[in-house]
Amino acid sequence: MKFTRLAAVMAAGLLASSLAAAQTTMKISISTAQNSHQGVAIDVFAREVEKRTGGRYKIQTFYNGSLGGERESIEAVQLGTQELAFSSTGPVPNFVPETKIFDVPFLFRDKAHARAVLDGPIGAEMLTKFESKGFKALGWAENGFRHMTNSKRDVKAPEDLKGLKMRTMENPVHIAAYKGFGIITTPMAFPEVFTALQQGTVDGQENPLSVIIAAKFDQVQKHLSLTGHVYSPCIWVMNKAAFDKLSAADKKHFLDAAAEGTKANRARVDEDDAKGVADLRAKGMTVIDNVDKAKFVAALAPVNAEFEKQFGKAFTSSLSLVAACAMLVVASSLGVFQIVTRFVLEQPAEWSEILIRLSLIWMVFLGIPTAFRQGAMVSVDVLYRVVPPVARRVLDWAVAIASLALILIILWWGWDYAVRGKVQSMAGLESISMFWGYLALPVGALFCILGIIGNLVDPQRHELETAQ
């Protein structure tokens, strides 16, 4: 009997140890409290991962910046000393520069607008930019629209901000914008903010209502102004190497768990926004809800001009891509029209076939510049990856010069054809000259030239766009 009991105990121990060995533990952290929109997000994520993977993965959750501020946590994920982090996008541009466009003040009309952009093609494309930096971005979530608090005075207009010493996120866009308001900016990690406000090191800070409530800033701040000056997303980031080690099924489980976490996160933000003002007023804060936003937007006009210079670099590439897509829509629509007239009505329209050809020609020559902008027209990946940065720049210039020479020939040749085409009419559309067909060549070539030059003057953007 004793032997049987001993065997049973040993078997149970071996089973427990094997289960423990089979379970992989990962860490995820936030800078806010567990009872917050971010805390809800990672709690749901942890539960969903464990449930979906049958307990093979366990997520340890850490709150209140116990593993460091947002910037430190993201850096730890990049280095691989921490597997996951859930963070606002405040410090993210220090790692993935292109994300700073989302922090431009008054960029989004409301939460519905912001969510539609982040959940759509633009947000999906931006997530891919993280991979070349050592991250796997699992998805977007929400911090909310940011509002200003301070201990000195009511803020109803931009001039009321002048001279206030405000804590800002470690974010270059925020810092530039707030200096435009006349604020004395003090970049600071979130875990340090409450103490800095309490001791008077800074006069105020700015955050969404969800953060203001969770951090109990009402205890150290008297005035709240509902400026809604910046929409602040959140991001799920995972160490790229850790994600790559997952099976295909587990990768989907992690992505689906993040999506569930985002749902819970956004629901909590909506709840906090609905009741937050009343709660903070009840706790003694003076809330200014009649802020003149038009004045705030106008005050940022000089700063916005600088932002346009930074973020407008992709305009020519985007313009040609949009035009190419429009031509595809035209060709597709005419194709349907031609099928109906030819096979249903049995009255074929020859002119529609001509316009389909024209649309496809324009589509091709307007689409080519996007390939040039992304470096997709040449394949030197193997050589490019093994040579040092200086040699890469030499390769960039060599490819650019060769491409420019070719495109200039096409530009000259295309324009010559277009001019000669003025005296030629299209079969079935005699009133339209061949000029409009041949014009696609020089126009496409011009966009290609702008794209090539853009790559040379902005190599960092080119590197980000080509990262896969």
Summary of the structure (lengths in Angstrom):
residues: 468
radius of gyration: 28.3
end to end distance: 63.1
largest distance: 106.8
contacts: 1530
relative contact order: 0.10
helix: 62%
strand: 16%
